[in-house]
Amino acid sequence: MIKSPLRWAGSKANVMPELNKYLKPSERLVDLFVGGGTVFLNTNYTRYTLCDSNFMLMNFYRELTTNTDIFIDHAKFIFNDYGDEASYYAFRNQYRLLCTSLETYGKGDKGAAALLFLYLNRHCYGGVYRCNEKGEFNMAYSKVGKARFPEKELRLFAEKAKDTHATFLVGDFRQALSVVTGRLFTQHEALTIYADPPYFPLKGKRNFNKYGGKAFEKADHEELNNILIGTAEYFGSQIVLSNSDTKDTREAYKGFEFYPVETLRKLAPKTPEKVKELIGIPLPF
């Protein structure tokens, strides 16, 4: 199992053996909610399109892939010399300013933003990317040991992204699928599309459907279902979906047949616990 360079809630690491049974061969994998990139790192497609609505996440992947050696040298320096709590909050403030500048005005140091993204991810509590209502990253500093610098994982990600000519798309699933279907019209490329949207909460568990300050509602799930089924029917593309094993999931994704899997989930500092998830593929037309 190749690990992500990021600590990322909802990683698919524990379900990859099952998931790979449904991710059938094709020319390109389109990952609509790439997150920590575990599916990208542990599949073997010739080409990849990696999508996410988190601008700063995708900026990190681009900068790492484009300027690998410089990025790693600079990141290693700040990990070694600035791992304390005071530095964390100073960097978090700087990161917030860069987010506003880049996302609102399209101006700012993208390289610095990528470095701070990695630093905050590895030093924050639980590795969770959470924003407040203003869209400001607000995770606290983790006081549990020294953050490990993931040099091996960074190099493996960058190497694979270069070898597969990976493309990075910023946008929600609507924007990403619009670009993807446009390619299908013009290039007739065989695609596998994987969707791992924010999960419906399990009974008795907190709902972590907010991403970048915006909630992913049931109506969004239902719209994703309709677009995915339409894409599969019209273009013949292979579609695979993941989500929690809940009644809401089955109701929102009426066009899918589901297969239950069991996995371990951990949200620091708790002990990992077994939970049930669903892997879905479109019902026959």
Beta strands, then each sheet from edge to edge (+ up, - down):
strand 1: 28-31
strand 2: 47-52
strand 3: 167-170
strand 4: 191-195
strand 5: 210-211
strand 6: 214-215
strand 7: 238-244
strand 8: 256-265
strand 9: 273-282
sheet 1: 3+ 2+ 1+ 4+ 7+ 9- 8+
sheet 2: 5+ 6-
end
